[in-house]
């Protein structure tokens, strides 16, 4: 690494001189894009030495030819910078639109899925966040979103669980009472018991073992 510059949206590209490539990262150190290669073809650079920005243009110095090559950012790069700037500004809703546009052009860009998941996470839409984290195989973020989703579900539906438990307990008590009544009635029988009376007696034997 021989040089670094500060770009828009707090991005920072670095020069890998050995591979004659430029790698650009966001403020969190996530790789956004990379370009460049050695060779004699137009646009390639033999020995990258330094770089700087002129607006959205990137100026790269080739030490071997003492020349400067000017690179113009692509439409894809514009979308990516706009998405990163939206996050830097705290406008997560706008960043989702930009990242959606990025995924239409490159659906293998995991950082876009994570960024959309983060935006939905902040909105409290944990189900959608989990979906996008899953696309990026981000197990840590997925687990956190699932934990909060489960917590919200429990808080919202706790009364349903309480009602179900009460209904089950009442049903068990009523069933036990009915079984006891059938068994007491069966003690006076001299003839063969009916099938449901046999079942009730089975419960009596199980409980009194």
For each residue, the residues with C-beta under 8 A, 3 or more apart:
1: 4 14 15 16 17
2: 15 17 48 49 50
3: 14 15 48 49 50 51
4: 1 12 13 14 15
5: 12 13 51 52 53 58
6: 10 11 12 53
7: 11 12 13 24 53 58 81
8: 11 53 56 81 85
9: 26 27 81 84 85 88
10: 6 26 27 84 88
11: 6 7 8 24 25 26 27 32 81 84
12: 4 5 6 7 24 25 27
13: 4 5 7 22 23 24 25 51 58
14: 1 3 4 22 23 24 25
15: 1 2 3 4 21 22 48 49 50 51 60
16: 1 19 20 21 22 23 48
17: 1 2 20 47 48 49
18:
19: 16 36 37 38
20: 16 17 36 37 38 44 45 46 47 48
21: 15 16 34 35 36 37 48
22: 13 14 15 16 34 35 36 48 51 58 60
23: 13 14 16 31 34
24: 7 11 12 13 14 31 32 33 34
25: 11 12 13 14 29 30 31 32
26: 9 10 11 29 30 32 84
27: 9 10 11 12 88
28:
29: 25 26
30: 25 26 111
31: 23 24 25 34 111
32: 11 24 25 26 80 84 111
33: 24 76 77 80
34: 21 22 23 24 31
35: 21 22 71
36: 19 20 21 22 44 45 48 60
37: 19 20 21 44
38: 19 20 44 45 46
39: 44 46
40: 44 46
41: 44
42:
43: 69 71
44: 20 36 37 38 39 40 41
45: 20 36 38 48 60 62 64 69
46: 20 38 39 40 62 63 64 65
47: 17 20 62 63 64
48: 2 3 15 16 17 20 21 22 36 45 51 60 61 62 63
49: 2 3 15 17 61 62 63
50: 2 3 15 60 61
51: 3 5 13 15 22 48 58 59 60 61
52: 5 58 59
53: 5 6 7 8 56 57 58 59
54: 57 58 59 70
55:
56: 8 53 72 73 78 81
57: 53 54 70 71 72 73
58: 5 7 13 22 51 52 53 54 70 71 73
59: 51 52 53 54 68 69 70 71
60: 15 22 36 45 48 50 51 68 69 70 71
61: 48 49 50 51 67 68
62: 45 46 47 48 49 65 66 67 68 69
63: 46 47 48 49 66
64: 45 46 47
65: 46 62
66: 62 63
67: 61 62
68: 59 60 61 62
69: 43 45 59 60 62
70: 54 57 58 59 60
71: 35 43 57 58 59 60
72: 56 57
73: 56 57 58 77 78 81
74: 77 78
75: 78 79
76: 33 79 80 102 105 106
77: 33 73 74 80 81
78: 56 73 74 75 81 82
79: 75 76 82 83 98 101 102 105
80: 32 33 76 77 83 84 98 102
81: 7 8 9 11 56 73 77 78 84 85
82: 78 79 85 86 98
83: 79 80 86 87 95 98 99 102 112 115
84: 9 10 11 26 32 80 81 87 88 95
85: 8 9 81 82 88 89
86: 82 83 89 91 92 94 95 98
87: 83 84 90 91 92 95 115
88: 9 10 27 84 85
89: 85 86
90: 87
91: 86 87 94 95
92: 86 87 95 96 118 119 122 123
93: 96 97 119
94: 86 91 97 98
95: 83 84 86 87 91 92 98 99 115 116 119
96: 92 93 99 100 115 116 119 120
97: 93 94 100 101
98: 79 80 82 83 86 94 95 101 102
99: 83 95 96 102 103 112 115 116
100: 96 97 103 104 116
101: 79 97 98 104 105
102: 76 79 80 83 98 99 105 106 109 112
103: 99 100 106 107 109 112 113
104: 100 101 107
105: 76 79 101 102
106: 76 102 103 109 112
107: 103 104
108:
109: 102 103 106 112 113
110: 113 114 135 136 137 138
111: 30 31 32 114 115 136
112: 83 99 102 103 106 109 115 116
113: 103 109 110 116 117 132 133 135 136 138
114: 110 111 117 118 132 133 136 138 141
115: 83 87 95 96 99 111 112 118 119
116: 95 96 99 100 112 113 119 120 132
117: 113 114 120 121 128 129 130 131 132 133 136 138 141 145
118: 92 114 115 121 122 129 141
119: 92 93 95 96 115 116 122 123
120: 96 116 117 123 125 126 128 129 132
121: 117 118 124 125 126 129 141 144 145
122: 92 118 119
123: 92 119 120
124: 121 152
125: 120 121 128 129
126: 120 121 129 130 145 146 148 149 152
127: 130 131 149
128: 117 120 125 131 132
129: 117 118 120 121 125 126 132 133 141 145
130: 117 126 127 133 134 142 145 146 149
131: 117 127 128 134 135
132: 113 114 116 117 120 128 129 135 136
133: 113 114 117 129 130 136 138 139 141 142 145
134: 130 131 137 138 142
135: 110 113 131 132
136: 110 111 113 114 117 132 133
137: 110 134
138: 110 113 114 117 133 134 141 142
139: 133 142 143
140: 143 144
141: 114 117 118 121 129 133 138 144 145
142: 130 133 134 138 139 145 146
143: 139 140 146 147
144: 121 140 141 147 148
145: 117 121 126 129 130 133 141 142 148 149
146: 126 130 142 143 149 150
147: 143 144 150 151
148: 126 144 145 151 152
149: 126 127 130 145 146 152 153
150: 146 147 153 154
151: 147 148 154 155
152: 124 126 148 149 155 156
153: 149 150 156 157
154: 150 151 157 158
155: 151 152 158
156: 152 153
157: 153 154 160 161
158: 154 155 161 162
159: 162 163
160: 157 163 164
161: 157 158 164 165
162: 158 159 165 166
163: 159 160 166 167
164: 160 161 167 168
165: 161 162 168 169
166: 162 163 169 170
167: 163 164 170 171
168: 164 165 171 172
169: 165 166 172 173
170: 166 167 173 174
171: 167 168 174 175
172: 168 169 175 176
173: 169 170 176 177
174: 170 171 177 178
175: 171 172 178 179
176: 172 173 179 180
177: 173 174 180 181
178: 174 175 181 182 200
179: 175 176 182 183 200 203 204
180: 176 177 183 184 204
181: 177 178 184 185
182: 178 179 185 186 196 197 200
183: 179 180 186 187 197 200 201 204
184: 180 181 187
185: 181 182 188 189
186: 182 183 189 193 197 200 201
187: 183 184
188: 185
189: 185 186 192 193 197
190:
191:
192: 189
193: 186 189 197 198 201
194: 197 198
195: 198 199
196: 182 199 200
197: 182 183 186 189 193 194 200 201
198: 193 194 195 201 202
199: 195 196 202 203
200: 178 179 182 183 186 196 197 203 204
201: 183 186 193 197 198 204 205
202: 198 199 205 206
203: 179 199 200 206 207
204: 179 180 183 200 201 207 208
205: 201 202 208 209
206: 202 203 209
207: 203 204
208: 204 205
209: 205 206
